[in-house]
Amino acid sequence: MSQQDDINYQLETLAIRTGHTRSFEGEHGEPIFLTSSFVYENAAEAAAKFSGQEPGNIYSRFTNPTVAMFEKRLAALEGAERAVATSSGMAAIMAVAMAFLKAGDHVICSRAVFGSTVSLFEKYVAKFGVAVDFVDLTDLDAWKNAIKPETKLLFVESPSNPLAEVADIQALADIAHANNALLAIDNSFCTPVLQQPIKFGADLVVYSATKYLDGQGRALGGAVVGNHKVLEEIFGYVRTTGPSMSPFNAWVFLKGLETLRLRMREHSASAQKLAEFLNAHPKVEKVYYAGLPEHVGHALAAKQQTGFGGIVSFEVKGGREGAWTVIDNTKFISITGNLGDVKSTITHPATTTHGKLSPEAKAAAGIREGLIRVSVGLEEIGDIIRDITRGLDLI
Ligand SMILES: *Cc1c(COP(=O)(O)O)cnc(C)c1O
C-alpha cells in the first residue's frame, strides 16, 4: 500500500496493510531485518546514500526497514505525517524534551502523569536548566496562570492514571499555541483507536508501545508521532544519541497494531461492564471510569474519544486492608504495576506505582489507601468480575 493510497482507507485496513513494502523475496508477512548496517554496489552509491542525495538505509541506529514499517503504520493510524520509534516510552518522552528544550526554558506538565515522567523532568531534564511546573490536568486556569514567556512545552497524559481525569486537548492546544509552545500528549492509554490528539490540535503524540500497542506484554518500545517538521527534530535526536527501536521489537509492535482495534474495543466493553458492576456493589465507595455518566470527565471523553478504554479504578471500604483483601483473593488476575495487556492486572497504587509520593502528595493526587486499579484484559468478563468479587465479599 503506497503512502498516497493510505488516505482512502479506514483504520482497520491501515492497521493491517500500511507500511509493508515487499522485499525481493515477495514475502506475505512483514520481514524482520536483523542487520546493523547496509551495503552498496559501489563507492558512488555509498557516497550518494551517505550524503543524503539518494534515500536508503545506512545504519540501523538511523533507519531500519522493519522499524520504518512500524513507524509508517502507526503514523497512518494516527492520521499524522510521521512517526519515529524509540526503545521505550520513556525514551520517546526524553526525545521530546531533548529535541525541543534548552537551558532557561520552562515546561508545564499535568500532575497525574506516569511516575517516571515526573522524575524525567524533575531530576534529569532539570539538570540542563529547564524548569518544570506541575498543574491539575482539568484546571484550565491553572495552565493559563502557569504560562511564562519561556514556556516551550505543555506535557499532558489524558485520561490520567489512575483516576481517569480527562484533559480538554483543544483548549490546552490553544493555550500552548498562543505562547508559541508545543503541546505533547501521552496517548498510551487510549492509542490512536480511541483518541487521535492531533485532530484536537496537539503537536506531538507520545507512546509507550509497551502497553496497548503490543498489548501482549512481550516487548519494550515507544514512539513520537506528529508532522514532518517537528518529527525531523525528534529523528535527529534519536539517530544521533541512539535510543532507537530494535527491528525485532518493531516487528512485534507491527503485529500488535494489526489487532489493536479489536482489542481496544473489547477492553473498553469489558471495562464498562466491570465499572457498572462495581458501581452497584455495596463494598465499593467510588468508581473512576469515564464511561460512567456520573464521572466528571464523561462528556469530554465522549467528545474526544471513541471509547473509554480498559483501565478501571475504584475505592473499596476498609482502606488499605480492604484493598489488599480484594487483591490477595484474586486467583488469575496478575498482581503487577503493568497495564494494557490481554491479561488483566490489578494494582494498589498507594503502595506501588504511587508509593514514593509523600502523604500530602498522595492526598493531592487523590490516591487513597482503598484505591485499586484494574487493567481489564481480554479474559471472559464474567470470570474477571468473579475474580474481583471474591475479595469484595470478604471486606
Ligand atoms: C508505561 C508508561 C510510560 C513509560 O513507558 P515505558 O515503555 O515503560 O518506557 C509512559 N507513559 C505512560 C502513560 C505509561 O503507562
The ligand as a Gaussian input file, in Angstrom:
#p B3LYP/6-31G(d) Opt

LIG

0 1
 C        4.436000       2.798000      30.840000
 C        4.175000       4.206000      30.532000
 C        5.215000       5.054000      30.119000
 C        6.652000       4.604000      30.041000
 O        6.831000       3.673000      29.007000
 P        7.990000       2.568000      29.005000
 O        7.734000       1.849000      27.726000
 O        7.831000       1.748000      30.237000
 O        9.282000       3.319000      28.990000
 C        4.896000       6.360000      29.806000
 N        3.632000       6.810000      29.886000
 C        2.616000       6.017000      30.258000
 C        1.236000       6.568000      30.311000
 C        2.846000       4.693000      30.604000
 O        1.833000       3.923000      31.010000

